[in-house]
Amino acid sequence: MSRMSVDEVTRLRENLKAKGYKLTPQRRAIVDGIVNSEGQHLTAEEIYDLVKVNCPEIGLATVYRTIGMLEELGIVSRLDLGDNISRYELVHAEENHQHHHLVCNKCSKVLEVEGDLLDQIEQTIEEKYKFRIMDHSVKFFGLCKECSEAELK
């Protein structure tokens, strides 16, 4: 499990302070839980279950409030992978856009697509429609490698 680097914690504290928040032990535990589970796309309840192991006094309402605050600050983003369940993932400062997701219809595995594959499409939209794109979110639904191979057998 990876821990937040000193630079990441400093950036987080500065973001919180600028908005009038403090990095309380409960908030830090929630952020650590999200960081240590990177790539897993956890629900608020799953984050709560993770965090209460090391922070048993934390309540589910605190997790929901903290996730809302972290989303407002751009530290986490909310995902709906087609099942109307909110999941959360860490936003990386170096990402210009949200990364894309591949969702398996059979086993529900979620794969992340690295890199922005839509630069040319964005440029075309901006030029043709004079529409300034701020962000985009793309999800592809289909079968993962394992489920595709199992179907062929």
C-alpha positions as YAML, in Angstrom:
chain: A
units: angstrom
residues:
- id: 1
  name: MET
  ca: [0.00, 0.00, 0.00]
- id: 2
  name: SER
  ca: [1.33, 3.40, -0.93]
- id: 3
  name: ARG
  ca: [1.09, 6.34, 1.41]
- id: 4
  name: MET
  ca: [0.66, 9.94, 0.35]
- id: 5
  name: SER
  ca: [3.94, 11.68, -0.36]
- id: 6
  name: VAL
  ca: [4.91, 14.75, 1.64]
- id: 7
  name: ASP
  ca: [4.26, 16.91, -1.44]
- id: 8
  name: GLU
  ca: [0.77, 15.43, -1.90]
- id: 9
  name: VAL
  ca: [-0.11, 15.99, 1.76]
- id: 10
  name: THR
  ca: [1.21, 19.56, 1.56]
- id: 11
  name: ARG
  ca: [-0.85, 20.22, -1.59]
- id: 12
  name: LEU
  ca: [-3.92, 18.72, 0.08]
- id: 13
  name: ARG
  ca: [-3.47, 20.84, 3.22]
- id: 14
  name: GLU
  ca: [-3.06, 23.98, 1.10]
- id: 15
  name: ASN
  ca: [-6.20, 23.18, -0.92]
- id: 16
  name: LEU
  ca: [-8.19, 22.55, 2.25]
- id: 17
  name: LYS
  ca: [-6.87, 25.66, 4.00]
- id: 18
  name: ALA
  ca: [-7.65, 27.86, 0.98]
- id: 19
  name: LYS
  ca: [-11.29, 26.74, 1.23]
- id: 20
  name: GLY
  ca: [-11.42, 27.13, 5.02]
- id: 21
  name: TYR
  ca: [-11.04, 23.42, 5.91]
- id: 22
  name: LYS
  ca: [-8.52, 21.57, 8.08]
- id: 23
  name: LEU
  ca: [-6.94, 18.19, 7.42]
- id: 24
  name: THR
  ca: [-8.40, 16.41, 10.46]
- id: 25
  name: PRO
  ca: [-7.30, 12.88, 11.38]
- id: 26
  name: GLN
  ca: [-10.61, 11.53, 10.00]
- id: 27
  name: ARG
  ca: [-10.18, 13.37, 6.69]
- id: 28
  name: ARG
  ca: [-6.59, 12.20, 6.45]
- id: 29
  name: ALA
  ca: [-7.69, 8.59, 7.09]
- id: 30
  name: ILE
  ca: [-10.29, 8.86, 4.32]
- id: 31
  name: VAL
  ca: [-7.78, 10.33, 1.86]
- id: 32
  name: ASP
  ca: [-5.25, 7.64, 2.80]
- id: 33
  name: GLY
  ca: [-7.91, 4.98, 2.21]
- id: 34
  name: ILE
  ca: [-8.61, 6.35, -1.27]
- id: 35
  name: VAL
  ca: [-4.90, 6.72, -2.10]
- id: 36
  name: ASN
  ca: [-4.08, 3.22, -0.85]
- id: 37
  name: SER
  ca: [-6.91, 1.77, -2.96]
- id: 38
  name: GLU
  ca: [-6.04, 3.63, -6.13]
- id: 39
  name: GLY
  ca: [-7.51, 2.04, -9.23]
- id: 40
  name: GLN
  ca: [-10.31, 0.28, -7.32]
- id: 41
  name: HIS
  ca: [-13.15, 2.82, -7.83]
- id: 42
  name: LEU
  ca: [-14.66, 2.48, -4.35]
- id: 43
  name: THR
  ca: [-18.14, 3.42, -3.14]
- id: 44
  name: ALA
  ca: [-18.53, 5.59, -0.02]
- id: 45
  name: GLU
  ca: [-19.53, 2.48, 1.93]
- id: 46
  name: GLU
  ca: [-16.42, 0.62, 0.77]
- id: 47
  name: ILE
  ca: [-14.25, 3.59, 1.76]
- id: 48
  name: TYR
  ca: [-15.97, 3.61, 5.16]
- id: 49
  name: ASP
  ca: [-15.31, -0.13, 5.65]
- id: 50
  name: LEU
  ca: [-11.64, 0.40, 4.76]
- id: 51
  name: VAL
  ca: [-11.14, 3.43, 6.99]
- id: 52
  name: LYS
  ca: [-12.96, 2.18, 10.10]
- id: 53
  name: VAL
  ca: [-10.36, -0.60, 10.49]
- id: 54
  name: ASN
  ca: [-7.74, 1.99, 11.54]
- id: 55
  name: CYS
  ca: [-10.15, 4.72, 12.61]
- id: 56
  name: PRO
  ca: [-13.04, 2.90, 14.39]
- id: 57
  name: GLU
  ca: [-14.61, 6.12, 15.70]
- id: 58
  name: ILE
  ca: [-15.38, 7.38, 12.18]
- id: 59
  name: GLY
  ca: [-18.99, 7.46, 11.00]
- id: 60
  name: LEU
  ca: [-20.43, 6.87, 7.55]
- id: 61
  name: ALA
  ca: [-21.84, 10.41, 7.50]
- id: 62
  name: THR
  ca: [-18.30, 11.77, 8.01]
- id: 63
  name: VAL
  ca: [-17.12, 9.72, 5.03]
- id: 64
  name: TYR
  ca: [-19.93, 11.07, 2.83]
- id: 65
  name: ARG
  ca: [-19.29, 14.69, 3.92]
- id: 66
  name: THR
  ca: [-15.54, 14.33, 3.39]
- id: 67
  name: ILE
  ca: [-15.95, 12.75, -0.04]
- id: 68
  name: GLY
  ca: [-18.26, 15.62, -1.04]
- id: 69
  name: MET
  ca: [-15.69, 18.13, 0.15]
- id: 70
  name: LEU
  ca: [-12.85, 16.31, -1.65]
- id: 71
  name: GLU
  ca: [-14.93, 16.23, -4.83]
- id: 72
  name: GLU
  ca: [-15.63, 19.96, -4.54]
- id: 73
  name: LEU
  ca: [-11.89, 20.58, -4.17]
- id: 74
  name: GLY
  ca: [-11.07, 18.46, -7.22]
- id: 75
  name: ILE
  ca: [-9.15, 15.87, -5.19]
- id: 76
  name: VAL
  ca: [-11.50, 13.00, -6.03]
- id: 77
  name: SER
  ca: [-13.96, 12.51, -8.85]
- id: 78
  name: ARG
  ca: [-17.26, 10.66, -8.86]
- id: 79
  name: LEU
  ca: [-17.86, 7.88, -11.37]
- id: 80
  name: ASP
  ca: [-21.03, 6.12, -12.43]
- id: 81
  name: LEU
  ca: [-20.07, 3.01, -14.35]
- id: 82
  name: GLY
  ca: [-23.55, 2.43, -15.74]
- id: 83
  name: ASP
  ca: [-25.12, 0.91, -12.63]
- id: 84
  name: ASN
  ca: [-26.24, 4.13, -10.87]
- id: 85
  name: ILE
  ca: [-23.75, 3.56, -8.04]
- id: 86
  name: SER
  ca: [-21.39, 6.43, -7.20]
- id: 87
  name: ARG
  ca: [-17.76, 5.42, -7.02]
- id: 88
  name: TYR
  ca: [-14.79, 7.62, -6.31]
- id: 89
  name: GLU
  ca: [-11.22, 7.84, -7.49]
- id: 90
  name: LEU
  ca: [-8.26, 10.09, -6.91]
- id: 91
  name: VAL
  ca: [-7.70, 12.94, -9.36]
- id: 92
  name: HIS
  ca: [-4.07, 13.30, -10.39]
- id: 93
  name: ALA
  ca: [-2.85, 16.89, -10.68]
- id: 94
  name: GLU
  ca: [-1.03, 16.12, -13.93]
- id: 95
  name: GLU
  ca: [-4.17, 14.88, -15.72]
- id: 96
  name: ASN
  ca: [-5.78, 17.42, -18.05]
- id: 97
  name: HIS
  ca: [-8.94, 15.32, -18.29]
- id: 98
  name: GLN
  ca: [-10.46, 12.37, -16.55]
- id: 99
  name: HIS
  ca: [-9.03, 9.14, -17.85]
- id: 100
  name: HIS
  ca: [-11.28, 6.72, -19.69]
- id: 101
  name: HIS
  ca: [-12.71, 3.46, -18.38]
- id: 102
  name: LEU
  ca: [-13.42, 0.06, -19.89]
- id: 103
  name: VAL
  ca: [-16.26, -1.72, -18.07]
- id: 104
  name: CYS
  ca: [-16.84, -5.45, -18.53]
- id: 105
  name: ASN
  ca: [-20.54, -6.22, -18.89]
- id: 106
  name: LYS
  ca: [-20.05, -9.76, -17.59]
- id: 107
  name: CYS
  ca: [-17.68, -9.59, -14.57]
- id: 108
  name: SER
  ca: [-17.89, -5.81, -13.89]
- id: 109
  name: LYS
  ca: [-14.11, -5.43, -14.00]
- id: 110
  name: VAL
  ca: [-13.06, -1.82, -14.64]
- id: 111
  name: LEU
  ca: [-9.87, -1.04, -16.53]
- id: 112
  name: GLU
  ca: [-8.40, 2.43, -16.83]
- id: 113
  name: VAL
  ca: [-7.24, 3.72, -20.21]
- id: 114
  name: GLU
  ca: [-4.10, 5.80, -19.81]
- id: 115
  name: GLY
  ca: [-3.54, 8.81, -22.02]
- id: 116
  name: ASP
  ca: [-6.03, 11.13, -23.65]
- id: 117
  name: LEU
  ca: [-7.22, 9.52, -26.85]
- id: 118
  name: LEU
  ca: [-9.62, 12.30, -27.78]
- id: 119
  name: ASP
  ca: [-7.32, 15.27, -28.45]
- id: 120
  name: GLN
  ca: [-8.11, 15.33, -32.19]
- id: 121
  name: ILE
  ca: [-11.86, 15.01, -31.60]
- id: 122
  name: GLU
  ca: [-11.76, 17.83, -29.05]
- id: 123
  name: GLN
  ca: [-9.87, 20.06, -31.47]
- id: 124
  name: THR
  ca: [-12.41, 19.35, -34.22]
- id: 125
  name: ILE
  ca: [-15.34, 20.12, -31.91]
- id: 126
  name: GLU
  ca: [-13.73, 23.34, -30.69]
- id: 127
  name: GLU
  ca: [-13.03, 24.53, -34.25]
- id: 128
  name: LYS
  ca: [-16.33, 23.46, -35.84]
- id: 129
  name: TYR
  ca: [-18.71, 24.44, -33.03]
- id: 130
  name: LYS
  ca: [-16.65, 27.16, -31.30]
- id: 131
  name: PHE
  ca: [-17.20, 25.16, -28.12]
- id: 132
  name: ARG
  ca: [-14.50, 25.34, -25.47]
- id: 133
  name: ILE
  ca: [-14.21, 21.90, -23.89]
- id: 134
  name: MET
  ca: [-13.35, 21.88, -20.19]
- id: 135
  name: ASP
  ca: [-13.38, 18.13, -19.62]
- id: 136
  name: HIS
  ca: [-14.90, 14.90, -20.86]
- id: 137
  name: SER
  ca: [-15.68, 11.47, -19.54]
- id: 138
  name: VAL
  ca: [-15.74, 8.32, -21.65]
- id: 139
  name: LYS
  ca: [-16.74, 4.79, -20.65]
- id: 140
  name: PHE
  ca: [-16.61, 1.82, -22.98]
- id: 141
  name: PHE
  ca: [-18.80, -1.18, -22.16]
- id: 142
  name: GLY
  ca: [-18.00, -4.65, -23.48]
- id: 143
  name: LEU
  ca: [-16.17, -7.82, -22.49]
- id: 144
  name: CYS
  ca: [-12.74, -7.96, -20.86]
- id: 145
  name: LYS
  ca: [-10.09, -10.31, -22.22]
- id: 146
  name: GLU
  ca: [-10.90, -13.09, -19.73]
- id: 147
  name: CYS
  ca: [-14.66, -12.97, -20.32]
- id: 148
  name: SER
  ca: [-14.16, -12.82, -24.10]
- id: 149
  name: GLU
  ca: [-11.91, -15.87, -24.00]
- id: 150
  name: ALA
  ca: [-14.33, -17.76, -21.73]
- id: 151
  name: GLU
  ca: [-17.19, -17.04, -24.14]
- id: 152
  name: LEU
  ca: [-15.23, -18.52, -27.05]
- id: 153
  name: LYS
  ca: [-14.70, -21.85, -25.26]
...
